[in-house]
């Protein structure tokens, strides 16, 4: 069976450094940090008092107030980016065969704020079970994809991938595979997360996963820096329209890039810590290259998982060296989490988008906040520290790794028309 080619024809982004694709990209290449003190609740007694929240975002600018109240924030974010991506794609929804259009969405947690609020209200209400009838439909992690499907009438495959921080990369890979196997023509895919809540911050703090640099939040996310002390929690969403190549050509679509391949692996090591030698990270990149039919020397840049955690950054840098050998020193490596923070289940989507825009514009965004080299990380590797670099990017790779040892990697390449 001959596999079909899959291209990206639409993008949408809602991030801590930009509420649409253009804002997001401009702030990425200018090295803008999205970290700031938390405004959603009083974080005075928390070990970490800052995060990468959305800025100047009002859901009622995008969704009717009555409808928005039926959705958790993570689903609202999904709808906003889906709208941008669909509009960007130029799809004619009147003539589209909606039986061959689907939605595969990713979220690591789903409606955490809804769950927290309903349980808190019950606890404060003398044990009387007066739960909101929308509690379950707002909370469940699959509902964002359901909302998107209902709005656009997409009747093809519809489900949600949950693999912690790898969730939206897994969603992209699944959508890619369904199209290349001929099961659909179009997918709206990506991921969203809204975990900057009392429960989210408290839980990650209890794990000692978050930076506690409360005196200087903007520089707290510092991947590969010796003085990194944990990740910075972010929120938002990223959406992509994936389309079968001939279908896109037939309608004269704008094409951003081609999906070259996808890889998956497991660390099989620890529920939260990466394999110390980056075994799972090594395997997922090799699997991705094998799936794409490309050599390590074909890759120009890698958007790293790069969370700014003491163990994770070292493990990933070791994996890069193992996979790419001497070629590792000629590539651009970067971590956009230094600016956006860690969007958990949405990270893969917004980072794949960053890689796609690097291909389009010939610029690799920086890894900001670096000042002190880590003796455990090879200083000859080019992590694109502190300033964006121009580069003709023909092939880009985007890594995402999640709690539970889940690893996913997607490879993106310029289209050979």
N, C-alpha and C positions, 0 to 999 in steps of 0.2 A: 504493500500500500504506500503510495506516495503521499508524504506529509505536506500539508498546505503551509504556506508562509503566513506569518502573523505580524501585523504592523500596529503602531500606536497612532491613532488619529484624533484623540481629544484628551485634554488634561484639565484637572481642577485641583485647587489647593486651598486649604484653610489652615494656617500655621501660626505659631507665636511670633513669626517675623513677617507675616503678610497674609492678607485675607483673600488673595486671589493669586493666580500664577505669576502675573507681572510683578506684583509687590514682593512675593516670595523670592523670585529670582533676583531682583534688584538688591534685596537685602542680603541674600546669600553671597553674591559676588562682592558686596561691600563689607562683608564681615560683621554684620550687625548681630548682637546678642539679644535673645528674647527673654532672658532671665530677669526677674524683678521680684520684689516682695509680694507675697500672696495677698490678693484682694477679695477672694471668694469667701473667706472665713477668717476668724481671728486665730492666727498661727503663733501667737506670743509664746505659748507653752510647748510648742513643737521644737524638736531638735533642728529641723529644717524649716525655715520660715519664708522660703522663696520657691518659685517654680517658673516655668515658661508658659504663662497663660496666654490666651488669645487677647488681642488688643483692639479696642474700638469695634467690637463685634456685637451687633444686636440682631438676634435671630428674626425679629419681626420685620427686618428689612428684606428678608428672603422668604419667610414662611408665615402664613396667616396665624395670628395669635392663638386661635382656637385649635388649629391643627398642631401647632408647636407644643402646646400643653400636653398633647397625647404622646410626645416623644421625649425620651431621655436626651441629654445633650449630645451624646455620642451619635445618636440617630439624626439629630438636627444637623450636626456637622457633616454627616454622610450625605444628606439631601442637598446641602448647599454646594458641596464639591461635585456631586453628580450632575447638578444643573449646569455648573460651569463647564464640566467636561463634555456633556451632551451638546451644549451650545457651541463649544469650541470645535467639536467634530463636524459640524455642519450636516448632521444626519437629518434626513427628511422623515420625520416620524409618521407622516401620513402614508407614505409608500413603503416603508420598511416592513419586511416580513418578520413580524414580532414573535412568531413561533420559533425563529432561529436567532433570537436575541435574548441573552440571559444576563444574570447578575450573580457574581461571586464576590462576596465582601469579606473582609477580615476585621476581627476585633479580639483583643486579648482578654478583655474583661466584660465589655458590654455596659449595661446600665448601672454602674456602681453608685452613682448619686441617687438614683431612684430607689435602689435597694436600701441604701443607708437611711434615706429620709423616711421611708415607710416603716422600717423596723424601729427607728428612733421614735416616730410618732406613736407606734404601738406601745413601746416601753414607757412613754410619757403619758399614756392615756388610760392608766389604771387597768391595763390588761384587756381592754375592750377591743376586739378585732375589727376595727373600722378601716379596712384597707381600701385604697383607691382601686376602682375596677380596672384601671389601666396599669396597675402595678406590674403584673406579669408581662403584658405586651410591651411595656416600656423597658423592662429590665433585660429581657432575654437577648443574648448576643447575636441572634440571627435576624432580629426584627428590622435592622437598618436595610438589609438587602430586600426584605419584604416590602418595605415602604418604597424603595426605588422601583422595584418591579411593578408595584401597583400604580405608581404615578405614570410610568411610561408604557405600561401594558406589555412589558417584556415577558413572554411566556416560555422562554427556553429554560435551561437549567438555572436553579436559584438555590444557593446555600451559602453558609458562612464557614470560613476556616478559623479555627481557634488553636493557635500554637504559640501563645504568649507573644513575644516581640517579633516573631517570624510570621505572624498571622497574615498580614497583607501581602507579603512576598509569596507565601503559599497560595493566596487567592489569585495573584497575578499568574503564577505558574499553572494553577488549575485551569484558569480561563484560557491561557495560551494552549494548553494541551487539548482542551475540548475543541478549540477552533482548528488546530492543525490536524486533528483526527476527523474533521468534517462534521462534528456534531452541532456546530453553530457557526454563524457568520460574524456576530457581534457580541461582545461582552462589555458591560460596565463593571469594572473591578477596582479594587483599592482597599482602603481600610480607614477606620476612625476610632478615636479613643477620647474619653473624658474622665480621667482618673484623678484630677487635682481636687480631691475632696478630703474631708477629715479622715475617712477610712483609708483612702489611698495613700495620703501622706503619712499617716500614722503607721500603716502596715509596712510601707517601704522603709520608714525610719527604724522600725523594730528589727528589720533585717540588716540594718547598717548598710543599706544599698545606696542611700542618697548622700550627696555632698552636704556638708553642714557649714559651708563658707558664707554664713549670714552677713558678715561684714563686707562682702564684695560679691554679690550674686552674679553680676554680669560676667565675671571671669571664672565662675565655679565649674562650668563644663570645660575641661581642658584635656581632651584626649591626648595620650602619649606624653604628657608632661609629668615630670617626676613627682610633683606635688598634687596630683589629682587625688580626690578623696571620695569619689562616688559620682553617680549620674545625677542630672537635674531632670525632674519630671516635667514633661510637656503634654500638650493636648492638641487636638485638631484632626484633620483628615486629608487624604489625598485620593483622587479618583482618576482612572485612566479608561479611555475607550480603546479596546483591542478589537481589531477587525481583520478578517481574512483578506489577504493582499489583493486578489483579483476583484473582490467585492469593493474594496476601497478604490482601486484604479478605475473600475467601471463607473463609479459615481464622481470621479474627479476629486477625491478627498485630499486634503492636506495631510501629508505623512511626516510624522516626527522622526521615527526610527523603526527598525524591525526588532522584534523579540528573537534573539538568537537561540536561547536555550535557558533551561532552569535546572537547578540542582537542589537536592535535599539530602540531609544526613542527620544522624543523632550522635551526640557525645557518648551516651550510655555511661555517664561518669558520676554526675551529682545533680541534685534537683535545682540548684541555683548557680554553682560555680562552673566555669568552663573547664574543659580538659586542659591541664597545665601546659601541655605541648601543642595545644591547638589541633588535636586530632580530628575532631568533628568539623572544625573550620576548614582544615586542609581537605578533607574528603568532600565537603559540599562544593568547594571551588573546583576540584578536579571533576566531580560529577557534572557540574554546570558546563565546563569546557568540553567534556566528552559529549554531552547532549547537543551542544552547539556545533560540534565538529571542528573546533578551533584549537589552536596551540596556545600555550601560555604566552608566547611572544607576540601573539596577535592583540593582546589586551593593552590598552593605553592608560587606563585609570581604574581605580577601585574605590568606590564609596564604601568605606569600612563600617562595620557595626560600631566600632569606636565609641563606647559609651562613657569613657572617662573613669572606669573602675580600675583599681589596682591590678587585679588578676586578668580581666578581660582583654585589656589593650596589649599586654605582653603576649598572651596566648594567640591573639589574632596576628600580631606582627611576626611571630614564629611561623604561623601557618602560611603567611604571605611569602616568606623566604623559602619555605619548603616547596610550595607550588611553583613559584616563578623563578627561583634560582637567581642567576645573575641579572635576568631581565627585571627583577624586582627593583633594581637600582635605577632603571630608566623610566619607570612608570610614575604617574602622579597618584598618590594615595591621599585620601582626605576623609574627614569626619564632619558632616554637616550637623551632627548632634552638638557640636561645640557652639552652634548658634541657636538651633531649635529646641535643644534639650531632647529628651528621649520620649517619643510619642507612643511607646509600647507597641500595641497592635497596629498602629498607623504608621510606624517608623518606616517599614519597608516601602510603602506607597510613596511617601513624600521624598524618600531618598532615591527611589527609582526615578521619580520625576526630576530630581536634581541631576541625575546622571543623563537623562534624556535631554535636558536643557544644556548640559555640557556638550553633548554631541551636536546639538543645533547651533549653539553660539560659539563653540570653540574656546570655552573658558572653564577651568576647574575651580570651583569655590574653595576657599581656604579652610584649614583647621585653625580656628582662632584660639587665643588665650595661652599660647605656648611660650614659656620663658625659660624653663629649666629642663635640660635633657635628662632622660632616664637611662642610667647605665645598663639597664636590662633590655633596652630597645636599640637596635642598630642605628647609629646616627647617620649612616649613608642613605637610608631610605628617605625618599622625598614625600613627606606628609603634607606638603603644600601649606606650611605653617604661616599663619597670620596674614597672608595676602594671596588673592586669587592669581592664578597663572594661566596665560593663554596657551592653548594647545589644540591641535587638530585631533579631535577625539573621534576615532573610527569605531572603536569597541570599548564599551564601559561595562563594568561589573558592579553589582550592588549586593552587599552582604547583610544579612540579618540573622541574629542568633537569639534564642529565647530560653527562659527558665524551663527546666525539664530536659534541656539538652537538644532542643529543636533548632536545626540550622536550615536556612533557605537562601538561595543565591540566584539572581537573575542576570542574564547577559543581554546587553542591548547593543545594537550596531547600526551604523549608517545604512540606509537603504540603497541597494544596488538595483536601480530601476531598470 
